Amino acid sequence: MTAEFTLASYLRDPDAFLFKLDIFAQRALVVRLSDSDLRKAAFVDDRMLQVQRQAVWMSLNHLVDPAEPFAPPLPAAIFHIGHCGSTLLSRMLQALPGVLAIREPLILRTLADLRREPEATARLDTRQWDRLFRRSLALVQRRARGNRLIVKATSSCNGLIAPWMACDPAARGVLMHIDLHTTARKIALPICAPPPIFMPLSWPWRWTLLMS
């Protein structure tokens, strides 16, 4: 990638991926990732940078510039609490023809953290955050390339459900959760006995369908 990188540069590069947001420095890290890189990654976060990759910083102004709006559609979403089978679901869906799953992109975690900030000390106002959120989702959706794109968010990102569903009348997603008793049993299981090699299919997952 070149040293001077703009949104137009991003759109010309089919492997460009919006990887990280640095709000303090008002910049975004763009990393070149192939579809194969994304399919293999359990987490699209800093762990992927342990190997050398082409990357460049881009001014955040390019992402919040109101002159170039992006329209839906949005990726399908998997929201969840921790340790409830969401990674397994994303991999099962990705095994279907024409499906690409992106797991736990770091940008969503940052956006969720920003949305939780108190209004008095927030680094972005509501309009700026909404603009950045919509633009980020649109750039992620760009990687679909004719595939059905599914994004599995980190468990700390459930606060993004409402704005995600509000972005597009056709938006679809699922919230995976389990009851408190099962959660406690899962935590105690490795302590009391060796974990099973295969999780039984009767494991009590619960699903909530998310629609706009």
C-alpha positions in Angstrom: 0.0 0.0 0.0 1.1 3.6 -0.6 2.0 6.0 2.1 -0.9 8.4 1.2 -4.1 6.4 1.5 -7.6 7.8 1.0 -11.1 6.3 0.9 -10.8 6.3 -2.9 -7.6 4.2 -2.5 -9.4 1.8 -0.3 -12.2 1.3 -2.7 -9.8 0.5 -5.5 -8.0 -2.2 -3.5 -10.2 -5.4 -3.3 -8.2 -6.8 -0.4 -8.3 -3.6 1.8 -9.9 -4.3 5.1 -10.9 -1.7 7.8 -9.0 -3.3 10.6 -8.6 -0.8 13.5 -9.9 2.6 14.7 -7.6 4.9 16.6 -9.9 7.6 17.8 -7.2 9.5 19.8 -5.0 9.9 16.7 -8.1 10.3 14.4 -7.0 7.6 12.1 -7.9 4.1 10.9 -5.6 1.1 10.1 -6.3 -0.5 6.8 -4.8 -4.0 6.3 -4.6 -6.1 3.2 -6.4 -9.4 3.9 -7.5 -12.0 1.4 -10.8 -13.9 1.7 -8.7 -16.9 2.8 -7.2 -14.9 5.6 -10.6 -13.9 6.8 -12.1 -17.4 6.5 -9.3 -18.9 8.6 -9.2 -16.2 11.3 -10.9 -17.0 14.6 -10.5 -13.3 15.6 -10.0 -10.4 13.2 -7.9 -8.4 15.7 -4.3 -7.7 16.6 -3.5 -11.4 16.7 -3.6 -11.4 12.9 -0.7 -8.9 12.9 1.7 -11.3 14.4 2.7 -12.1 10.8 3.9 -9.4 8.5 1.1 -7.9 6.4 0.7 -4.8 4.2 -1.0 -2.1 6.1 -1.4 1.7 6.2 -3.0 4.3 8.3 -5.8 6.4 6.8 -7.3 9.7 8.2 -10.5 9.1 10.1 -11.9 12.1 8.2 -12.3 9.9 5.2 -14.7 7.7 7.1 -17.0 10.4 8.5 -17.0 12.6 5.4 -20.7 13.3 4.7 -20.1 13.9 1.0 -19.8 10.1 0.3 -22.6 8.2 2.0 -22.9 4.4 1.7 -26.2 2.6 1.5 -27.3 -0.9 2.7 -27.3 -3.9 2.5 -25.6 -4.8 5.7 -24.0 -8.1 6.6 -26.0 -10.7 8.5 -25.0 -10.6 12.2 -24.3 -13.1 15.0 -24.5 -11.5 18.4 -24.0 -13.6 21.5 -23.0 -14.0 25.1 -19.6 -15.7 25.7 -19.1 -19.4 25.3 -22.5 -20.3 23.7 -21.4 -21.8 20.4 -21.3 -18.7 18.2 -17.9 -19.5 16.7 -19.2 -23.0 15.8 -22.3 -21.5 14.2 -20.2 -19.1 12.1 -18.0 -21.9 10.9 -21.0 -24.2 10.1 -22.6 -21.4 8.1 -19.3 -20.7 6.3 -19.1 -24.3 5.2 -22.1 -23.6 3.0 -21.4 -22.6 -0.6 -21.3 -18.8 -1.1 -20.9 -17.8 2.5 -18.1 -15.8 4.1 -18.0 -15.4 7.9 -15.9 -12.7 9.5 -15.3 -13.4 13.2 -15.0 -10.6 15.9 -13.6 -7.7 13.9 -11.7 -5.3 16.1 -13.5 -2.3 14.7 -16.8 -3.4 16.1 -15.4 -3.7 19.6 -14.1 -0.2 19.3 -17.4 1.1 18.1 -19.2 -0.6 20.9 -16.8 0.9 23.5 -17.3 4.4 22.0 -21.1 4.0 22.1 -20.9 3.2 25.9 -19.0 6.4 26.7 -21.0 9.0 28.8 -22.2 11.9 26.7 -20.3 14.4 28.7 -16.9 12.8 28.0 -17.6 11.0 24.7 -14.9 11.3 22.1 -17.6 11.3 19.3 -21.0 12.9 19.3 -24.0 10.9 18.3 -23.9 12.1 14.6 -20.2 11.3 14.3 -20.6 7.9 15.9 -23.5 7.0 13.7 -21.7 8.1 10.5 -18.6 6.1 11.5 -20.7 3.0 12.4 -22.6 3.0 9.1 -19.5 3.7 7.0 -17.6 0.9 8.8 -20.4 -1.7 8.3 -20.6 -0.7 4.6 -16.9 -1.2 4.1 -17.1 -4.6 5.8 -20.0 -5.6 3.6 -17.9 -4.7 0.6 -16.0 -7.9 1.2 -19.0 -10.0 0.3 -18.1 -10.0 -3.4 -21.2 -11.9 -4.4 -21.1 -14.1 -1.2 -23.5 -14.0 1.7 -21.5 -12.2 4.3 -22.0 -13.0 8.0 -20.3 -11.0 10.8 -19.9 -12.6 14.3 -19.4 -9.8 16.8 -17.5 -10.0 20.1 -19.7 -10.6 23.1 -19.1 -7.1 24.3 -20.7 -5.7 21.2 -24.4 -6.5 22.0 -25.0 -2.8 22.5 -24.7 -2.5 18.7 -27.8 -4.6 18.1 -30.2 -1.7 18.0 -28.2 0.6 15.7 -27.3 -2.3 13.5 -30.9 -3.3 12.9 -31.9 0.3 12.4 -29.4 0.8 9.6 -31.3 -1.3 7.1 -35.0 -2.5 7.0 -33.7 -5.8 5.5 -31.1 -6.3 8.2 -31.1 -9.8 9.8 -29.2 -11.3 12.7 -29.4 -13.7 15.6 -28.7 -13.3 19.3 -27.3 -16.5 20.9 -27.7 -17.0 24.7 -28.0 -19.6 27.4 -29.6 -19.6 30.8 -27.7 -18.9 34.0 -27.8 -22.5 35.3 -26.2 -23.8 32.1 -23.6 -21.0 32.2 -22.6 -21.9 35.8 -22.4 -25.6 34.8 -20.2 -24.9 31.9 -17.8 -22.9 34.1 -17.6 -25.6 36.7 -17.3 -28.5 34.2 -13.5 -28.2 33.5 -12.9 -28.0 37.3 -15.0 -31.0 38.2 -14.2 -33.3 35.3 -12.3 -33.4 32.0 -14.3 -31.6 29.3 -16.1 -33.7 26.7 -14.4 -34.0 23.3 -17.7 -33.2 21.5 -20.4 -31.0 22.9 -23.7 -32.8 22.8 -26.2 -31.5 20.2 -28.8 -31.2 23.0 -26.7 -28.4 24.6 -29.4 -25.8 25.5 -28.5 -23.0 23.1 -31.2 -20.3 22.8 -31.8 -18.2 19.8 -33.4 -14.8 19.4 -34.0 -13.7 15.8 -33.2 -10.1 15.2 -35.0 -8.1 12.5 -35.5 -4.4 11.8 
